[in-house]
Amino acid sequence: MPFELPGLYVNPPFSWGPPESEVSIDRQPFQLHFKKTPLHAVDCLVGFQKYLEESANGKTTAAFRDVVDKNERKKFDKPETKNKKTTNYNYPQSKQRRTFERPRKIVELLNTVPILGETTIFYEFLQHEMLKHEYFSLPKVEDLLSSGHPLVYDSTVNNSSCACPRLLNESAYSPDYFERPDVLDPHMQKLIHENAGKVPLFVTTDEVLSLIMSSYFSIHPWHLVVSSPSRALKLFVIEKEADSNVDRQWVSETATRDVAPTEDDDILSERISTLGEESTRVYNCFIKQSCLRSRGTVKVCDRVIKSTFTDIQPRLYRYRRYMMNFDSPSKRYDIIVRCEVDAVERDNSLVRLFGLMERCRPGSTSVWRKELDSSKASALPMSFSSNKAKITRWIALSHLSGVNFMKIGLLARTEKANHVDPEHHEIISVQSEVPLVLASHLGVRVQTMWAVVDNIFQKIMEDRSGDEDMILVKPSGSNKILLAEKQDDDDDDDDEEDEQTDEEAD
């Protein structure tokens, strides 16, 4: 007997909604409409039927009335604009647009030393807090000895102007010629043996100490090495390393975010690192070109020693001792600083030379060339906001060296056919300033500089377990100065030795 499948069950036809014949569900009347039938909101109002009946009888109702007046009809056709808050989105300072705008991204330089997770941080100095400190009494200063003879300043450089600029000679530039000798030179070692053991002693150079004094304005990264050859004598040596960015003359370091240079600029010559190299080169070339070949003879100390530094820029070196907290024996310590004097005038006035380069992007015009002839005195105050760290450091250098004048050369890129050349520069003006007078005009307080030094040095002198070296580092993109433990490079050296051994084995 063959197997037969049962018949399939077919559902009855189904249509959504109630049957067309019914006009009420659960005693509630309703009306069926097609999808294409237009429905108005007033059709759903309960009182609309009453309105229609009253309108047919000639009666008026306040709830429903036809708008006949054109002005009243406009109120319904257009939104109310009388009290509407308008926003101009093309205006850059609009508060409404400010919420939608993102700040300009600035790519900073990399750190000069790595700050790892296992690095011991002894102390953190906030830059905005450092500005609040003030050293009430300036330290006493004493000249211990002097070495070398400075070159004579060329006064004809002062005649440079925008109408008659002087071309800067950059053809024979050599960075080695402008190098500074190590802090522990033979003269410094002799002074350490004579003064160590009496009070805590710090040994450094004016290049390093001025960076610490102006560190509350620093933006770009740098680091210094703090070593202690003798913890028992409380002797501390603060020096720079090869790639510590101490000798860099940055451009527009403290400029506002919308105009500050960035490391990912499309134009290579406008990047932070490239501008720093260019500014450092013209800075040194200006110092060399502003001096004659003859040397001056000036006596700043009773103890004069012949200079042993050869093949570098001739300078006068003043070894000066700054006595900190001399009124408080418990906090007393000394700082021996090797200071530099770049040149001497014919009246034996001591001079420090500095070169300030204008930042002029390709395609733009020089602001200095337009305004220097009419308002020469406004150049430095106008440039101070963008170069606070650099100019403050120059004031600190001049203060430490005890010079009479600062000669600041205003340097600009050469212009040819509305094109600026970053490889060639001109001296368009030279300004002569007294260090402390310039500091008062720019609002730079020397007491704040020494307060920063005292605050950092007091933390360095605190007793700690071990005699390991420390570093004073300014991280990139941070508003802190860190006093941290110096990481040893032994692991890196071991890795390199292992790689060399493997290569030789292969």
LOZAFI-253646 format. One line per field, with one value per residue (C-alpha): residue number from 1; z, x, y negated. Coordinates in pm, 1 decimal, padded with zeros to 6 digits. Each point is the difference from the previous one (the first is absolute). Example, Ala and Ser with C-alpha at 12.3 -4.5 7.8 and 13.67 -1.06 7.14 Angstrom:
pos	(1,2) $
pz	(00780.0,-00066.0) $
px	(01230.0,00137.0) $
py	(00450.0,-00344.0) $
***
This chain:
pos	(1,2,3,4,5,6,7,8,9,10,11,12,13,14,15,16,17,18,19,20,21,22,23,24,25,26,27,28,29,30,31,32,33,34,35,36,37,38,39,40,41,42,43,44,45,46,47,48,49,50,51,52,53,54,55,56,57,58,59,60,61,62,63,64,65,66,67,68,69,70,71,72,73,74,75,76,77,78,79,80,81,82,83,84,85,86,87,88,89,90,91,92,93,94,95,96,97,98,99,100,101,102,103,104,105,106,107,108,109,110,111,112,113,114,115,116,117,118,119,120,121,122,123,124,125,126,127,128,129,130,131,132,133,134,135,136,137,138,139,140,141,142,143,144,145,146,147,148,149,150,151,152,153,154,155,156,157,158,159,160,161,162,163,164,165,166,167,168,169,170,171,172,173,174,175,176,177,178,179,180,181,182,183,184,185,186,187,188,189,190,191,192,193,194,195,196,197,198,199,200,201,202,203,204,205,206,207,208,209,210,211,212,213,214,215,216,217,218,219,220,221,222,223,224,225,226,227,228,229,230,231,232,233,234,235,236,237,238,239,240,241,242,243,244,245,246,247,248,249,250,251,252,253,254,255,256,257,258,259,260,261,262,263,264,265,266,267,268,269,270,271,272,273,274,275,276,277,278,279,280,281,282,283,284,285,286,287,288,289,290,291,292,293,294,295,296,297,298,299,300,301,302,303,304,305,306,307,308,309,310,311,312,313,314,315,316,317,318,319,320,321,322,323,324,325,326,327,328,329,330,331,332,333,334,335,336,337,338,339,340,341,342,343,344,345,346,347,348,349,350,351,352,353,354,355,356,357,358,359,360,361,362,363,364,365,366,367,368,369,370,371,372,373,374,375,376,377,378,379,380,381,382,383,384,385,386,387,388,389,390,391,392,393,394,395,396,397,398,399,400,401,402,403,404,405,406,407,408,409,410,411,412,413,414,415,416,417,418,419,420,421,422,423,424,425,426,427,428,429,430,431,432,433,434,435,436,437,438,439,440,441,442,443,444,445,446,447,448,449,450,451,452,453,454,455,456,457,458,459,460,461,462,463,464,465,466,467,468,469,470,471,472,473,474,475,476,477,478,479,480,481,482,483,484,485,486,487,488,489,490,491,492,493,494,495,496,497,498,499,500,501,502,503,504,505,506) $
pz	(00000.0,-00105.5,00256.4,-00051.5,00149.0,00184.5,-00155.8,00080.2,00219.8,-00171.5,00219.5,-00087.3,-00171.5,00248.6,-00036.6,00249.8,00188.5,00061.3,-00278.5,-00219.8,00105.5,00366.0,00112.9,00372.3,00221.7,00362.4,-00048.7,-00109.1,-00342.1,-00247.2,-00362.1,-00256.9,-00217.9,-00283.8,00026.0,-00265.2,00175.0,00151.3,00368.4,00172.8,00363.6,00043.7,-00112.2,00326.3,00221.3,00180.6,-00022.1,-00369.3,-00088.9,00233.4,-00168.7,-00339.4,00123.8,00158.1,-00311.1,-00209.1,00230.8,-00026.5,00344.6,00072.0,00231.5,00160.7,-00013.0,-00380.0,-00223.5,-00342.7,-00025.5,-00248.4,00079.4,-00200.3,00285.3,00236.0,-00260.4,-00020.6,00365.5,-00088.7,-00326.4,00134.6,00336.5,00244.5,-00063.5,00233.2,00304.7,-00185.4,00091.6,-00316.9,-00035.9,-00241.2,-00067.6,-00216.3,00294.9,00155.6,00355.0,00006.2,00319.0,-00179.4,-00256.3,00263.8,00129.3,-00341.6,-00073.5,00104.1,00103.3,-00238.5,00051.6,00087.1,-00044.1,00260.8,-00001.2,00149.0,00351.1,00025.5,00253.5,00049.8,00314.4,00061.1,00234.8,00240.9,00011.8,00350.3,00009.7,00299.7,-00049.0,-00246.7,-00048.4,-00155.8,-00228.1,00092.0,00369.3,-00052.2,-00110.2,00343.9,00187.5,00071.0,00140.0,00225.2,00027.6,-00300.0,00063.6,00063.6,-00287.0,00002.0,-00291.4,00064.6,-00316.3,-00367.0,-00308.0,-00360.5,-00186.6,-00185.9,-00349.9,-00062.3,-00100.5,-00353.3,00046.6,-00374.7,00038.4,00180.6,-00332.1,-00143.9,-00094.0,-00220.0,-00265.2,00016.8,00137.5,00051.2,-00151.2,00253.9,-00090.1,00035.5,-00253.0,00242.1,00285.9,00221.8,00309.9,00163.3,00002.6,00235.4,00235.0,00373.9,00199.1,00262.8,00335.5,00181.2,-00177.9,00171.3,00146.4,00140.6,00151.9,00179.3,00142.0,00117.7,00201.7,00159.2,00091.6,00044.4,00349.2,00160.0,-00109.5,-00257.8,-00340.8,-00346.7,-00310.1,-00340.6,-00291.6,-00079.4,-00302.0,00229.1,00291.7,-00225.4,-00140.4,00353.2,00082.6,-00300.4,00015.2,00097.8,-00359.5,-00174.3,-00249.8,-00194.6,00170.1,00154.3,00281.0,00228.6,00186.4,00374.7,00130.1,00349.2,00004.4,00379.4,00204.2,00319.6,-00115.4,-00153.2,-00335.9,-00297.9,-00366.3,-00244.4,-00367.5,-00340.1,-00235.6,-00374.1,-00099.8,00288.4,-00207.3,00239.7,-00271.2,-00229.6,-00076.0,-00063.0,-00211.6,00118.5,00285.0,00207.4,-00289.1,00008.1,-00118.6,-00326.6,-00123.6,00188.5,-00216.7,-00014.6,-00079.2,-00273.7,-00203.4,-00374.4,-00055.5,00124.7,00086.7,00230.2,00230.7,00362.8,-00034.8,-00328.7,00133.9,00309.9,-00208.3,-00221.7,00295.8,00181.2,-00312.1,-00056.8,00375.4,-00000.6,-00331.3,00134.8,00303.9,-00219.9,-00250.1,00273.4,00129.0,-00137.3,-00017.9,00265.0,00364.1,00287.9,00335.9,00290.0,00361.9,00190.5,00270.2,00185.9,-00084.1,-00374.0,-00161.3,-00359.8,-00196.0,-00104.8,-00242.5,-00360.9,-00338.8,00128.1,00010.8,00212.4,00310.8,00345.2,00263.9,00344.7,00278.5,00247.7,00331.3,00095.5,00372.7,00049.8,00327.1,00164.0,00277.4,00095.7,00088.5,-00003.4,-00362.0,-00123.4,-00316.9,-00277.5,-00378.3,-00204.3,-00353.1,-00301.7,-00175.9,-00347.2,-00141.0,-00379.5,-00070.7,00150.4,-00128.1,-00031.3,00330.9,00170.3,00026.7,00009.1,-00262.6,-00057.7,-00359.6,-00105.4,-00334.1,-00023.9,-00324.9,-00135.7,-00104.2,-00346.2,-00186.3,-00377.4,-00175.7,00286.5,00048.1,00276.4,00278.7,00127.5,-00334.3,00006.1,00359.4,00111.1,-00180.3,00156.8,00344.4,00075.4,00373.5,-00047.1,-00155.6,00322.8,00187.4,-00312.6,-00023.8,00373.0,00012.7,-00260.2,00142.0,00376.8,00087.6,-00225.2,00088.6,00372.2,-00024.2,-00171.6,00287.2,00244.2,-00195.2,00006.8,00369.3,00088.1,-00206.9,00149.1,-00338.1,-00060.8,-00323.5,-00204.6,-00376.6,-00163.6,-00376.8,-00184.4,-00283.3,-00293.2,-00302.6,-00324.4,-00241.8,-00375.4,-00234.2,00284.6,00111.2,00331.2,00007.2,00319.5,-00093.0,00001.0,00258.7,00057.9,00302.7,-00015.7,00343.8,00318.0,00334.6,00305.1,00335.2,00366.6,00141.4,00310.4,-00181.2,-00275.8,00262.7,00166.1,-00335.4,-00092.9,00345.7,00070.6,00370.5,00092.7,00347.1,-00159.5,-00192.2,00315.5,00183.4,-00268.5,00039.9,00378.6,-00010.3,-00234.8,00170.6,00342.3,-00133.5,-00150.9,00335.0,00186.9,00145.1,-00206.3,00013.0,-00254.1,-00201.1,-00337.7,-00249.2,-00059.4,-00295.9,-00012.2,-00299.0,-00177.7,-00174.2,-00331.0,00017.0,00379.0,00240.2,00253.0,00072.0,00133.3,00231.5,-00072.8,00027.2,-00289.7,-00189.4,-00071.7,-00356.4,00100.9,-00135.0,-00339.1,-00011.8,00086.6,-00276.9,-00251.4,00110.3,-00035.0,-00350.1,-00100.9,00143.4,-00195.9,-00321.3,00049.7,00069.0,-00321.8) $
px	(00000.0,00164.2,00062.8,-00206.5,00082.8,-00277.7,-00142.7,00161.4,-00188.6,-00061.4,-00066.3,-00303.6,00067.5,00102.6,-00027.1,00112.8,-00264.5,-00363.9,-00239.1,-00126.1,-00356.7,00072.5,00010.4,00053.9,00220.1,-00087.2,-00277.6,00250.7,-00082.3,00278.3,00050.7,00214.9,00239.7,00226.9,00373.6,-00020.0,-00282.4,00143.1,-00073.8,00025.9,00069.7,-00323.5,-00194.5,00091.9,-00126.2,-00320.4,-00118.1,00061.3,-00338.7,-00163.0,00196.2,-00128.5,-00356.9,00032.1,00165.7,-00290.8,-00241.5,00200.9,00155.8,00372.6,00217.8,00319.3,00159.0,-00004.9,00019.8,00136.0,00299.8,-00087.3,00256.2,00321.8,00224.0,-00153.5,00035.8,00374.5,00035.2,-00108.2,00191.4,00341.2,00166.1,00035.8,00330.8,-00033.0,00159.0,00195.2,00371.7,00204.6,00340.9,00269.1,00188.6,00254.8,00119.8,00299.9,-00067.5,-00361.7,-00075.9,-00245.7,00257.2,00268.3,-00175.1,00022.2,00359.3,00297.0,00325.5,00292.2,00205.2,00364.6,00243.4,00272.4,00359.2,00092.6,00142.5,00375.7,00005.1,-00263.5,-00211.5,-00088.6,-00260.6,00261.3,00187.6,00010.0,-00136.7,00139.0,-00195.0,-00226.6,00015.3,-00307.0,00094.9,-00294.2,00078.6,00366.1,-00107.4,-00148.7,00330.1,00225.5,00351.7,-00010.9,00374.3,00225.3,00302.3,00341.4,00242.1,00378.6,00242.9,00242.2,00211.6,-00013.9,00146.6,00045.5,-00037.0,-00319.5,-00011.9,-00070.2,-00355.2,-00045.5,-00204.1,-00074.0,-00255.4,-00222.4,-00052.2,-00203.8,-00355.0,-00285.1,00099.8,00363.8,00016.8,00324.3,00025.0,00082.4,00302.5,-00106.9,00234.6,00268.9,-00227.3,00134.5,-00192.2,00321.2,00139.0,-00279.4,00011.8,00036.0,00261.9,-00104.4,-00105.4,00281.2,00282.6,00341.3,-00086.9,-00331.3,00163.4,00247.9,-00279.6,-00186.1,00301.0,00023.7,-00368.6,-00151.0,-00087.4,-00083.9,-00363.4,-00202.0,00140.3,-00154.7,00219.2,-00140.9,00018.7,-00206.8,-00144.5,-00149.3,-00095.4,-00178.5,-00211.3,-00108.6,-00071.9,-00233.4,-00142.5,-00348.2,-00045.4,00141.9,-00218.1,00235.5,00172.7,00348.7,00188.2,00299.4,00212.3,00051.9,00292.4,00147.1,00370.8,00000.3,-00318.0,00199.8,00123.0,-00341.2,00154.2,-00236.3,00091.1,-00271.7,00089.6,-00154.0,00029.9,00048.4,-00367.9,-00157.6,-00125.2,00170.4,00178.2,-00303.6,-00138.8,-00365.5,-00225.5,-00348.1,00014.5,-00267.2,-00217.2,-00374.7,-00134.4,-00140.9,00340.0,00249.8,00224.7,-00067.2,00224.0,-00231.0,-00011.3,-00029.3,00289.7,00320.8,00164.4,-00292.3,00019.3,00107.0,00328.0,00095.6,-00075.4,00207.5,00301.8,-00035.5,-00035.4,00299.3,00214.0,-00082.7,00032.8,00361.1,00081.4,-00120.9,00228.0,00300.7,-00075.8,-00054.5,00356.9,00328.5,00310.5,00178.4,-00036.4,-00071.9,00170.9,-00236.7,00055.0,-00302.2,00180.9,00331.0,00065.5,00059.4,00100.5,00096.0,-00273.3,00054.6,-00293.2,00120.0,-00167.6,-00327.6,-00158.8,00221.1,-00185.3,00062.2,-00084.9,-00096.5,-00013.1,-00245.8,-00131.8,-00359.6,-00068.4,-00360.6,-00188.2,00303.7,-00226.8,-00113.5,00293.7,-00217.8,-00104.7,00326.8,00160.8,00220.6,-00016.6,00319.9,-00093.3,00224.0,-00139.3,00083.2,00057.5,-00022.0,00162.9,00127.0,-00050.4,00279.1,-00100.9,00043.7,-00375.9,-00081.5,-00245.8,-00210.4,-00113.7,-00329.1,-00171.1,-00380.1,-00131.2,-00337.6,-00234.6,-00128.7,-00179.6,00045.0,-00259.9,-00036.6,00164.6,00239.0,-00160.7,00333.0,00095.2,-00320.5,00006.5,00364.6,00079.2,-00298.1,-00009.3,00330.0,-00063.7,-00310.9,00180.1,00101.0,-00331.4,-00182.4,00212.2,00008.7,-00339.2,00112.0,00351.8,-00042.3,00221.3,00286.2,00007.8,-00042.0,00294.9,00208.1,-00074.0,00108.9,00324.2,00082.1,-00084.8,00224.2,00292.1,-00027.9,00025.5,-00084.3,-00195.9,-00195.4,00037.6,-00300.4,00015.4,-00330.9,00051.2,-00232.7,00004.0,00106.8,-00276.0,00035.3,-00295.0,-00252.1,00164.3,00178.8,00312.8,00053.2,00365.5,00103.0,-00068.5,00055.8,00061.4,-00274.3,00051.8,00207.5,-00140.5,00211.7,-00166.5,00097.8,-00094.4,-00192.6,-00168.7,-00117.7,-00124.4,-00211.8,-00145.5,-00099.5,-00128.4,00271.1,00086.9,00351.3,-00127.9,-00228.6,00292.8,00204.5,-00303.8,-00033.0,00368.8,-00026.0,-00313.9,00156.6,00340.4,-00158.1,-00173.0,00325.6,00178.9,-00256.8,00144.7,-00079.0,00113.5,00271.4,00234.9,-00167.4,-00001.8,-00314.2,-00142.5,-00195.3,-00227.1,-00269.0,-00226.7,-00161.1,-00356.2,00006.5,-00012.0,00224.4,00372.4,00095.7,00285.2,00043.7,00244.1,00242.8,-00043.7,00316.0,00085.4,00154.6,-00291.5,00025.5,00373.7,-00052.7,-00256.8,00237.9,00280.1,-00230.0,-00099.5,00363.5,00083.7,-00282.4,00112.2,00358.0,-00124.5,-00200.0) $
py	(00000.0,-00327.8,-00274.1,-00313.3,-00337.8,-00176.0,-00310.8,-00335.0,-00241.5,-00330.2,-00301.3,-00203.7,-00332.0,-00270.2,-00370.9,-00258.7,-00189.5,00065.5,00096.4,-00280.0,00068.7,-00079.6,-00362.6,00058.0,00212.1,00049.3,-00251.8,-00263.4,-00147.2,-00060.2,-00086.5,00177.7,-00197.4,00095.8,-00069.5,-00268.3,-00183.6,-00325.5,-00048.5,-00338.9,-00061.7,-00190.0,00303.8,00167.7,-00279.3,00067.1,-00358.9,-00037.7,00148.5,-00247.9,-00277.2,00103.2,00002.6,-00346.3,-00138.4,00125.2,-00183.2,-00327.8,00014.2,-00072.9,00204.6,-00118.6,00341.8,00018.4,-00305.5,-00072.3,-00232.1,-00267.6,-00271.3,00044.1,-00117.8,00250.8,00273.2,-00071.6,00092.3,00350.3,00022.3,-00123.3,00067.0,-00282.8,-00179.8,-00296.0,00163.1,00265.6,00017.6,-00032.0,00163.2,-00107.8,00321.3,-00181.1,-00205.6,00181.4,-00119.3,00110.9,00187.9,00224.0,00101.9,00041.0,00310.5,00162.6,-00103.5,00208.1,-00167.5,00013.8,00312.0,-00062.4,00288.0,-00046.8,00118.9,00334.4,00020.3,-00028.7,00285.3,00271.2,-00015.7,00364.3,00138.4,00133.9,-00331.2,-00145.0,-00355.4,-00187.3,-00320.5,-00179.8,-00377.6,-00161.9,-00287.1,-00221.7,00052.3,-00093.6,-00347.3,-00067.7,00039.9,-00296.4,-00017.6,-00305.1,-00071.1,00051.8,00223.6,-00146.9,00039.3,00025.7,00027.8,00287.2,-00019.7,-00096.8,00160.2,-00107.9,-00327.1,-00092.3,-00143.2,-00367.6,-00083.3,-00135.8,-00316.8,-00028.2,00278.6,-00251.4,-00181.6,00287.9,-00094.1,00114.6,-00252.1,00109.3,00355.8,00188.7,00347.2,00269.7,00209.0,00364.1,00158.5,00120.5,00102.6,00278.1,00115.4,00125.7,-00354.5,-00110.5,00299.6,-00059.7,00192.0,00252.1,-00134.1,00184.5,-00180.6,-00033.9,-00341.1,00125.8,00307.9,-00221.8,-00214.1,00310.4,00115.5,-00344.4,-00042.1,00347.9,00122.0,-00334.1,-00024.5,00196.4,-00089.2,00000.9,-00023.1,-00091.5,-00245.3,-00307.1,00180.9,00265.3,-00224.2,-00250.2,00283.3,00090.7,-00364.7,-00033.2,00352.8,-00120.8,-00122.7,00309.0,00184.1,00226.9,00297.6,-00006.8,00169.3,-00054.4,00252.8,-00048.0,00204.5,00013.5,00092.0,-00027.0,00027.5,-00043.7,-00341.9,-00077.4,-00078.4,-00007.6,-00047.0,-00105.5,00033.9,00058.3,00294.6,00016.9,00023.8,-00188.7,-00300.3,-00242.1,-00198.8,-00028.9,-00347.3,00082.2,-00220.6,-00104.7,00249.6,-00174.8,-00120.8,00052.2,00332.2,-00133.8,-00126.4,00219.0,00220.2,00372.0,00294.4,00135.2,-00321.2,00053.6,-00240.4,00158.1,-00332.6,-00091.6,00299.4,-00039.0,00187.7,-00167.8,-00347.2,00078.8,00100.5,-00307.0,-00236.6,00152.9,-00038.0,-00367.3,-00065.4,00120.0,-00167.8,-00333.7,00033.2,00071.6,-00276.8,-00260.6,00031.6,-00125.9,00214.9,-00202.4,00095.3,-00229.9,-00012.6,-00043.1,00094.0,00125.8,00197.3,-00010.8,00363.1,00036.3,00331.3,00062.3,00172.8,00361.4,00008.4,-00002.7,00040.5,-00144.7,-00343.2,-00230.0,-00109.7,-00137.3,00261.3,-00123.9,00258.0,-00147.7,00127.2,-00074.3,00037.1,00110.7,-00056.6,-00161.2,-00134.6,00351.9,00231.0,00313.6,-00061.3,-00146.8,00138.8,-00137.1,00016.1,-00032.2,-00102.3,-00035.2,-00306.4,-00130.5,-00347.3,-00015.7,-00335.5,-00322.3,-00353.4,-00252.7,-00157.8,00342.6,00059.0,00371.4,00124.1,00311.8,00057.1,00159.7,00055.2,-00005.4,00147.1,-00101.9,00276.2,-00084.3,00276.5,00031.2,-00209.9,-00249.6,-00337.5,-00099.0,-00200.7,-00131.2,-00151.9,-00204.9,-00122.9,-00018.7,-00324.0,-00177.6,00167.3,00168.8,00025.7,00215.4,00297.0,00175.0,-00049.5,00114.2,00317.4,00075.3,00172.4,00255.4,00044.9,-00032.6,00295.3,-00109.4,-00369.9,00075.0,00235.6,-00270.1,-00236.4,00271.3,00055.9,-00370.7,-00022.8,00294.9,-00132.5,-00347.2,-00175.2,-00362.3,00036.4,00250.6,-00036.0,00164.9,00033.6,00019.8,00248.0,00066.4,00223.9,-00161.9,-00094.4,00040.5,-00051.3,00036.3,00323.3,00057.8,00213.2,00206.7,00056.5,-00367.6,-00268.8,-00369.8,-00219.5,-00260.8,-00156.7,00023.3,-00107.4,-00076.5,00067.3,-00004.5,00343.6,-00107.6,-00289.7,00232.9,00245.3,-00268.4,-00112.2,00355.2,00091.7,00257.9,00023.0,00107.7,00094.2,00259.4,00149.2,00049.8,00137.3,00269.1,00088.5,00015.5,00213.2,00256.8,00009.8,00052.8,00311.3,00126.6,-00031.2,00209.7,00321.4,00306.8,00359.1,00068.4,-00217.7,00045.6,-00284.9,-00201.5,-00185.6,-00322.1,00045.7,-00200.2,00255.6,-00080.2,-00129.3,-00032.4,-00293.0,00173.5,00008.1,00342.6,00091.0,00369.9,00284.8,00033.0,00324.2,00198.8,00095.1,00332.3,00201.4,-00167.5,00061.0,00367.5,00035.6,-00157.1,00232.1,00302.4,-00107.7,-00045.5,00344.6,00161.2,-00169.9,00119.5,00352.9,00000.5) $
***
